[in-house]
Amino acid sequence: MEDNLARGGDFLLTGAAGKSIFSPEDFSDEQRQFAETTEEFIKKEVLPDLDRMEQQDFDLVVAKLRRCADLGLFLVDVPEDFGGMELDKVTSMLLAEKIAPAGSFSITYGGQTGIGLLPLVYYGTDDQKHRYLEKLTSGAWVAAYALTEPNSGSDALSARTTATLTPDGRHYILNGVKQFITNASFADLFTVFAKIDGKQFSAFLVEKGYAGLSIGDEEKKMGLKGSSTAQIFFDNVMVPVENLLGEPGKGHKIAFNALNIGRLKLAATAGGMAKGAFAEAAGYVTERKQFGRIIGDFGAIKEKLADMTAAIFASDSVVYRVAGMLDARIATLDRGGADYYERYQKAIEEYAIECAVAKVFCTDMLAEVVDEVVQVHGGYGYVSDYAAERYYRDERIQRIFEGTNEINRILIPTLLFRRSESAVFDLPAKIEGARTEVKYGEVTNSSEGLFRLEFRLLANLKNYFLTLLGSADQARDTQEVMLAVADMIISIFTLESVILRVNKVFSAASDSRKELLEGVLKIVSFEQAGRFYLSAGRCSAYLLKGESIIEQHMLAARLTAYPVEGLLEAKQQLADAAKDSGKYFL
Ligand SMILES: Cc1cc2nc3c(=O)[nH]c(=O)nc-3n(C[C@H](O)[C@H](O)[C@H](O)COP(=O)(O)OP(=O)(O)OC[C@H]3O[C@@H](n4cnc5c(N)ncnc54)[C@H](O)[C@@H]3O)c2cc1C
């Protein structure tokens, strides 16, 4: 079965055997070329100037944005009719990944090409696109997205900014304050969310030059110091009615749909940042000596290199699998027809669960990686002469924006239940089936042959998850339970993505690569089985009482068992390969 056209969330309900997924090994020459150009640009033109940009030299930041425009990096998601290239989501994610090591600049870039540009691309009228798209893609103008307010962050729909139609019906008058707006200090066009008559949540295209719009002081941030983040004040700002984006009262669609792709891009960004940070560690461990040896020879350091490598491999597997799913579904759409972008949005929305899973998994992975990268540097990781310190600071916000990781976690099971209720799939029947199977022990119909242990583990996790989901269904209002459910889902998707990727590329790999791939698979399987066990334990401890807690723990221990051999050797081998290459190498 092709995974790519599966329904969103289906991975939890279907077996892994026979599924085919997109993975980095499938990148086309064109995609690789784009990635190389971007990587070169970041290495040669951005990273050398990053210190100056971190001092908030915004003229320099804007000049670098213009260079992105020269290289066509703003055209990736823009329709051909408007001079864009409208490339696939895989390319879009690759660019996000390659720009990511530039930390704050990647957020500036994302503010322009992601949340800045996409609402206009997806919801703009032809007139709006003619007026603004070329200005933005040429780099003449910078875009920003203004949703958050001082009193409405996660609860974005409770925004207080108002839009009032003038008696002559020609303008909306905007009043309010927006908070934490990326690119605010140098943006020319803002997508602003406000409520018409204090009720209908809507989006507006607002030019910097409109009277009454002013920008606050730059926030003094922990990290991303080279990006602009400030408040925007609207004091009777007259916005022409032609600049209403989408329909009145439908702003939530714009706000939330931009977030699905935004989340996947952030996941790709996290992967790219992790690779940048990892390279710092992989280089440092072969230079620093203690006790007469390079620190990279110590098992404690080697284990970190191996675990980080496996975690990055897993994040790549997740990001590009989801990007492939989006591309496959988008490719089935007929480009003709006025409702193309509506259907396009639906295709993206189909994988809202997977996008949220990717965001949480990859940003959490980044947090663990940058923490270990600082640790590997010892005291030098704590001082700003070393890039490890910057990566550590720049990481922290990734778990907060594009929906905090708590909000995304809660969203994951919520969407799953919603899909079941709207009969996209029959969750109760699947839960019943899983209960019967679990009652009789392990999954019996798991595949034989290559990676038998891992396929069996995955099948067991899915079955056990479904049995718990049946009980968790009664506790939808208990967030602690929903978070545990989300963590189990994240483990399942991650493990499946890695198993399917390794299984797909294994036979064509060289002998030495085969060993490394097997090693990564062992590490990820071991790690995710352990994480799943803890999440399942939390879930049943919250839901059950007395003897049944013990019964569940015993069942969980049996179904999450992964009797792997050679884990230590696999880690040592991966660590040695990382030291040899001085960077992420898979
Ligand atoms: C550097 C930076 C750049 C940003 N760029 C932009 C931008 O360009 N445009 C824009 O519009 N916004 C931007 N933001 C805002 C960002 O998206 C918000 O900070 C984020 O959505 C969280 O909102 P908040 O800060 O108000 O936190 P809150 O919503 O107040 O959350 C505080 C805590 O409560 C938790 N919480 C809140 N509600 C719930 C709930 N229902 N259930 C469980 N837990 C909950 C959260 O997870 C969090 O841990 C940016 C922020 C920063 C710091």
The ligand as an SDF file (V2000), in Angstrom:
LIG
                    3D

 53 58  0  0  0  0  0  0  0  0999 V2000
   10.5690   35.3420   19.0980 C   0  0  0  0  0  0  0  0  0  0  0  0
    9.0990   35.2380   18.8760 C   0  0  0  0  0  0  0  0  0  0  0  0
    8.5690   35.3990   17.6130 C   0  0  0  0  0  0  0  0  0  0  0  0
    7.1930   35.3380   17.3970 C   0  0  0  0  0  0  0  0  0  0  0  0
    6.6960   35.6070   16.1380 N   0  0  0  0  0  0  0  0  0  0  0  0
    5.3490   35.7520   15.9890 C   0  0  0  0  0  0  0  0  0  0  0  0
    4.8070   36.2480   14.7500 C   0  0  0  0  0  0  0  0  0  0  0  0
    5.5320   36.5220   13.7910 O   0  0  0  0  0  0  0  0  0  0  0  0
    3.4650   36.4280   14.6690 N   0  0  0  0  0  0  0  0  0  0  0  0
    2.6280   36.1310   15.7000 C   0  0  0  0  0  0  0  0  0  0  0  0
    1.4330   36.3170   15.5500 O   0  0  0  0  0  0  0  0  0  0  0  0
    3.1030   35.6500   16.8810 N   0  0  0  0  0  0  0  0  0  0  0  0
    4.4490   35.4690   17.0530 C   0  0  0  0  0  0  0  0  0  0  0  0
    4.9500   35.0170   18.2510 N   0  0  0  0  0  0  0  0  0  0  0  0
    4.0320   34.6810   19.3280 C   0  0  0  0  0  0  0  0  0  0  0  0
    3.9690   33.2020   19.6240 C   0  0  0  0  0  0  0  0  0  0  0  0
    3.3140   32.5390   18.5830 O   0  0  0  0  0  0  0  0  0  0  0  0
    3.2770   33.0570   20.9910 C   0  0  0  0  0  0  0  0  0  0  0  0
    4.2210   33.4680   21.9600 O   0  0  0  0  0  0  0  0  0  0  0  0
    2.7920   31.6600   21.2400 C   0  0  0  0  0  0  0  0  0  0  0  0
    1.7050   31.3770   20.4130 O   0  0  0  0  0  0  0  0  0  0  0  0
    2.3810   31.4430   22.7000 C   0  0  0  0  0  0  0  0  0  0  0  0
    1.5140   32.4380   23.1310 O   0  0  0  0  0  0  0  0  0  0  0  0
    1.8190   33.1940   24.5090 P   0  0  0  0  0  0  0  0  0  0  0  0
    3.2230   33.6410   24.4590 O   0  0  0  0  0  0  0  0  0  0  0  0
    0.7770   34.2170   24.7280 O   0  0  0  0  0  0  0  0  0  0  0  0
    1.7050   32.0680   25.6140 O   0  0  0  0  0  0  0  0  0  0  0  0
    0.3630   31.5600   26.3490 P   0  0  0  0  0  0  0  0  0  0  0  0
   -0.6700   31.2450   25.3460 O   0  0  0  0  0  0  0  0  0  0  0  0
    0.0240   32.5300   27.4240 O   0  0  0  0  0  0  0  0  0  0  0  0
    0.8690   30.2260   27.0010 O   0  0  0  0  0  0  0  0  0  0  0  0
    1.5600   30.1580   28.2480 C   0  0  0  0  0  0  0  0  0  0  0  0
    1.6630   28.6810   28.6630 C   0  0  0  0  0  0  0  0  0  0  0  0
    0.3440   28.1450   28.8710 O   0  0  0  0  0  0  0  0  0  0  0  0
    0.1470   27.0150   28.0450 C   0  0  0  0  0  0  0  0  0  0  0  0
   -1.2510   27.0210   27.5790 N   0  0  0  0  0  0  0  0  0  0  0  0
   -1.9400   28.0500   27.0510 C   0  0  0  0  0  0  0  0  0  0  0  0
   -3.1800   27.6820   26.7280 N   0  0  0  0  0  0  0  0  0  0  0  0
   -3.2880   26.3800   27.0490 C   0  0  0  0  0  0  0  0  0  0  0  0
   -4.3270   25.4050   26.9440 C   0  0  0  0  0  0  0  0  0  0  0  0
   -5.5170   25.6690   26.4100 N   0  0  0  0  0  0  0  0  0  0  0  0
   -4.0610   24.1610   27.3750 N   0  0  0  0  0  0  0  0  0  0  0  0
   -2.8620   23.8390   27.8770 C   0  0  0  0  0  0  0  0  0  0  0  0
   -1.8420   24.6890   27.9920 N   0  0  0  0  0  0  0  0  0  0  0  0
   -2.0500   25.9590   27.5900 C   0  0  0  0  0  0  0  0  0  0  0  0
    1.1240   27.1640   26.8900 C   0  0  0  0  0  0  0  0  0  0  0  0
    1.4530   25.9300   26.3040 O   0  0  0  0  0  0  0  0  0  0  0  0
    2.3110   27.8100   27.5990 C   0  0  0  0  0  0  0  0  0  0  0  0
    3.0850   26.8280   28.2100 O   0  0  0  0  0  0  0  0  0  0  0  0
    6.3320   35.0480   18.4760 C   0  0  0  0  0  0  0  0  0  0  0  0
    6.8590   34.8560   19.7590 C   0  0  0  0  0  0  0  0  0  0  0  0
    8.2110   34.9790   19.9710 C   0  0  0  0  0  0  0  0  0  0  0  0
    8.7380   34.8560   21.3800 C   0  0  0  0  0  0  0  0  0  0  0  0
  1  2  1  0
  2  3  1  0
  2 52  2  0
  3  4  2  0
  4  5  1  0
  4 50  1  0
  5  6  2  0
  6  7  1  0
  6 13  1  0
  7  8  2  0
  7  9  1  0
  9 10  1  0
 10 11  2  0
 10 12  1  0
 12 13  2  0
 13 14  1  0
 14 15  1  0
 14 50  1  0
 15 16  1  0
 16 17  1  0
 16 18  1  0
 18 19  1  0
 18 20  1  0
 20 21  1  0
 20 22  1  0
 22 23  1  0
 23 24  1  0
 24 25  2  0
 24 26  1  0
 24 27  1  0
 27 28  1  0
 28 29  2  0
 28 30  1  0
 28 31  1  0
 31 32  1  0
 32 33  1  0
 33 34  1  0
 33 48  1  0
 34 35  1  0
 35 36  1  0
 35 46  1  0
 36 37  1  0
 36 45  1  0
 37 38  2  0
 38 39  1  0
 39 40  1  0
 39 45  2  0
 40 41  1  0
 40 42  2  0
 42 43  1  0
 43 44  2  0
 44 45  1  0
 46 47  1  0
 46 48  1  0
 48 49  1  0
 50 51  2  0
 51 52  1  0
 52 53  1  0
M  END
$$$$
